[in-house]
């Protein structure tokens, strides 16, 4: 089986690197391996996890050409379920996870980053955001909750409705990411944040973190995602036209 998640240990911290060239598009195999890698890291007793991607693209989000080629609604729903399982695994991880956003992070890439505790992004012309409306999709309530949590209700509304992708400096200013650094240093800064956290008394930190992040876990509960309704929206003719236009544009 092809390994799509690289595991790199840095003392008590394990880096899990998305490794599906060229842009770390998320298909069910990537998502399943991410779930397995997260569970394995916890079972191995790591103190924290860095989730990285790159180069220049942290993750381009869901693999749209793959999803468009699926034979029926059941297969499509199963693929989306695997993605949301990976998001829930990140959100509910019992140890802190720092996202090393070393490049662009649209759509599903942004969702994974929002599920993490801390976000370090590459400075420069790299963009992050939930651009679903631009291809004819409505972001589920649970995903909107994640965005509101970090940027506030009014700004989240503006970003979500317009599907705007913001560059790293703007993302930092609005609180969508926590820190910027040069692209080659992103994983190291994420690692440094975790290592500083590990210097604090462990039990109180983990107990406080669990309380503080309860809303992240709650946001991703199935009733807040409404997967059947989301899949219906995906299959809407206007949405299909938008998605196929996107694929054609990417292919040029």
N, C-alpha and C positions, 0 to 999 in steps of 0.2 A: 504494500500500500504506500502511495506517495505521502511523504511527510509534509504537511502544509503549515504546521506550527513548530517553529524551532524553540528548543528549550536551552537557555543559557543561565547557569547559576552564578550569582555574584554574592558569595557568602550566604547570608540568611535570606536573600532576595532572589527570586527566580524571574528572569525575563522570558516572556512568551512572545515570540515574534511571528506575526502573520507573514507567511512565506509562499504566496501564490502569485507568481509573476503573471502579467507585468504590473497590475494595480491592486492586488489583494482583493479581487472581487469575491464576495461572500456567497458560496454555494453550500449545499447541505454538508458536504464533506469537510469544508473548512470549519463550519459551525460545530459539527460533531466533534472534530478534533480539538477545537477550542474548549468545548465543555469537558472533554476527557483530560486535557492538559491542566485546566483549572482545578479539577477534582484531584488530579494526581499531585499537583503542587501542594494543595491543602493536606492531602494524606501524607506527604513527605515532611510536613511540619515546617514549611517555609514561613518566614515572618512577614513577607509582603510579595507582591507580584507587580512587575512592569509589563504592560501590554504595549508592544511596539509594532510598527509596520514599515513603510517605506520601501525603496527610496523615492522620495518626492510625493508619494501617495501613501498615506497611512492605510486607508482602505477606501476604495471607490464605491463602497456600499454593495447592495445585493447584485448578483450576476444577472442582469436583466436579459441578455440573450439566452442564457440557460433557462430562466423562468418562462420566457416566451415560447420556448421549444417544448415545454412539458406537455404531455398528451391530454391531460384532463384536469378537472377542478380538484380532484382528490390529490393528485401529485403536486399541484401548485400549493394547496393548503399545507401538505406535509412539508414542503420546502420552507414555507414561511414559519411553520411551527418550529422547525429546527433553528431558524434564526432567532426567534423569540426565546427559545430555550437557552441559547448562548447568552442573550442579553440578560435573562433572569439569573443565570449562573454568575455572571459578573456582578449584578446588583446585589445578590445575596451572599457573595463570597465572604467567609468569616474573617479574612485578613484583608488589609488595605490593598487596593489596586491603583497604580498610577498609570495613566495613559501617556505614552510617548508619541505624540502626534507629529511624526516627522514627515509632513507633507499634507496634501489635501485630504479632507475628511467629509465628503458629502453623504447625505442620507443615512444609510445603515452604518457607515463609518462613524458618523457623528453620534448615532444612537449608542454604539459601543462605548465611545468616549464619555458620553453623558452618564453611563452606568458606572464609571470608575469614580474613585474618591478624589483624584487630583489630575489635572490636565496640563501637561507641558507641551507647547506647540512650537514648531519652527517659525522663526521670524522671517518676514519676507512675503512674497506674493502667493502665499498659500491660503486656501479658503476652507471654511468649515460651515456647516449648516444643514438644515432640513429642507431640501428643495423639492419635496414631493409634489406640491401644487403645480410646479412647472411641467410635470409630465402627467398631470391629470389625476393625481392621487390625493386623498385627504389623510393627513397624519392622524393616527388613532389617538383617542383621549389620553391613554397612558403615556405615549411618546410626548404629547403636548405637555403633560405634567412634568416630565423630565426637563423640558426646555424652560418652563415657567420657574422651576425650582432654582435654576442657576442665573437667569437673566431678569426675572420678574414678569408679572402677568402682561403688562402693557407692551413691553419690548418683545416678549415671546409672541404675542398676537401679531405684531408687525412682521416679524421674521417668518412665522409659520404661514400666514396668509399670502405673503408675497413669494415665499420659497427662496428668500434671499440667502446667498452664500456670502459670508463676510471674511475679509482678509484678517490675518493674525493679529495685527495691531488693534483693529476694531473689536475683534473677539476678546482680546485681553481687557480693553476698556469697558466692555459691557459685562464682564465676568463669565463669559462662555468658556474661557480657558483661564488658568491660574498663573501661568508663567510663560515667557518666551525666551528662546535662546537660539543660537545658530543651529542649522539643521543637523549637523554632525554631532552636536552635543545634547540633543533632545533626550535620548535614553539615559545618558549619564545624569542629567538634572532630575529626571523622574526617579532614578535610583537614589540620588542624594536626598530627595524629599522623604522617601521611604526609610532610608537609613537613619535620618534624624528622628522620625517617628518611633523607630525601634529603640531609641535611647530612653524613651519615656516608660513609666511603669506599665507593663503589658496589660494586665487585667483591667485596670480602670480605662485605658485607652480603648480596648476592644468593647467593653461594656458601653461606654459613651458613644462609640461609633455605631454600635448596633441600634441604639435609640435614635441617634441623629439621622441614620439612613433608612429608617423604617418606611419613610414615604417613598423612597426609591423602589424598594421591594413591592410596596403596595401599588405603585403606578403600573407595574408590569404584570399584575394579576390578569388572568385571561378576560375577566369581565371588563377591564379597562382597555383592552386591546380590540376586542370584538372581531376576531379573526374572520369569521364567516362574512360579516359585513365588509371587511377590508378586501377579502377575496372577490366578493361581488363587485366592488368598485374597480378592482384590477381588471376584471373581465368586461367592464363597460366599454362599448365601441369607441367612445371618445378617448378614454384612457389608453386603450390598445393602440389607437392611432398615434397618440403622443409618445408612447413607449417605443413604438417601431420607428418613429421619426428620430428619437434619441439614438437608437441603435444605428440607424443609417448615418447620422451625423458622426458618431464615434468611429464608424468604419471608414470614414473618408481620411 
